[in-house]
C-alpha cells in the first residue's frame, strides 16, 4: 500500500469513538501499512482535538491518552515548513487557511494522495491536480 498525506480530520474521525467513518478506517490502515506524511502542525491539531473532546465529555482522559498512543504508533514522516510563502500561495486563491494549504503542499511535493474528510480541502486538491485517497 502506498504512503499517503494524512489530514487531521481523518485521524480524528478514526480516533473519536462517537464517529463512524469507514473512509477514516481505510486511510489510517493505509498509513499503518506504509507511511503517513503530515505537517508539523498535525501533531498540535490532533492533540488539541483530543483535549477538547475530553473537556466536552466526548472522550475520557484515559481514552484520549490511548488515542494519543495509537496515533503516535502510525509510521510517520513529519514535514517542517519550508519557509514563508508556499502555503500562502495556495491558501490565498483557494480560500483555505495556510494550515490546510500545508497538507496540499506536502501532497504536491511528494506526489502522494491526500486523505481528508474536509470538503473545501478536497476541492482545492482537485483544482490543483492533487490526487485524493479514496
N, C-alpha and C positions, 0 to 999 in steps of 0.2 A: 504494500500500500504506500502511495507517495506521501511526502510531507505536505502539510497544509499551514496556512496562516489562520490562527485560531483567535477569533474575536471573543472578547469577554462575554458578550451576550450569550454565546453558545456554551461557554464554560459555566456560566451561572445557571442557565436552564438545566444543565446536566447536574449541577451541584445542589440546587434547591429542591427539596423533596416535594414541594407543592406544585412543581411544574413538570408536565409530562411532555417530553419532546423526543420523538424518535430520531429527528434530524440531529439534535444535540448528542444523542447517544452514538449515532454513526460517526459524527465528526470527532468526538473525543476518542472513540475506539480507533479511528484512523490516526489520531495524534499519538496514542499509545503504541500503535504498530510502527510508527515512523518517528517524525519529529514535528512538534508544534513550533511554528515561528511566531513570535509575539514581540510587540514593542515593550520597552521597559515599563511604560505606563500600565500595561496589563497587570503587572504584579500589584500595583496600587488599586486598580479598578476592582479586581476580584476580591481583595481583602476588604475594600470599602463596602461592596455589596453584601458580603457576608456579615460585616459588622452591623450594617443597617438591618439585615434580616434578623439578627439576634435582638437588636433594640425593638424591632416591631413585632417580635414574637413568632416570626416565620420559622426560625431555627433555634434550637437550644444552643448554648455555648459549646457543649460537647459536640453537637452535630456540626457546628461551624468549624471547630478545630479539626474534626475528621475530614470535612470538605477541604480545608487548607492542606492537610496532609495528602489527600488524594490528588489535589491539583498540583502539589509540589512534586508528585511522582511522575507526572507526564514528562516524557523526554522533550526538552525544550531548548530552542535557540532564542536567546533574548537579544533583540536588536536595539542598540542605543541610537538616539537621534544623530543624524549626520550633519548637523548644523541648522541654521535658521533659514527658512525659505522653502524647503522642499514640501513640507506638509501644507504650508501656506498656499503654495501654487496650485495645490489640488483642492484645498478647503474653500478658497475664495470663489472659484467659478461654480463649484458643486453645491455650495450652501452647507457643507458639512463642517463639523468642528475640526480643528487641527488634530485633536485626539483621534477622531475616526480616520482622518486622512493618513495617519501613521500606519494603519493597517493596509491601506491601499498602496502606500509607498513600499512597504515590505513585499506585498504580493507582486507589485510591478517589478521590483528589483530582483526578486528570487524566481519569478515566473511560476509561482505556486498558486493553487486555488485558494480563495478566501472562503472560510466557513463563518458565516454570520447569520443572525436572525434579524438584523437591523435592516428594514426595507430601504430607507434612503441610502445606506451604505451599499447595499446590493445594487441599487440603481446606479449609483456613481461608479461602482466597479464595472458594471455592464457598459456604461458610457465610455469608460477608459479602456475597454477591451481586456479587462482582468477577469480571469476565469473564476467561477463560483463553484465551491464544493457543493455537490448535490447529494 
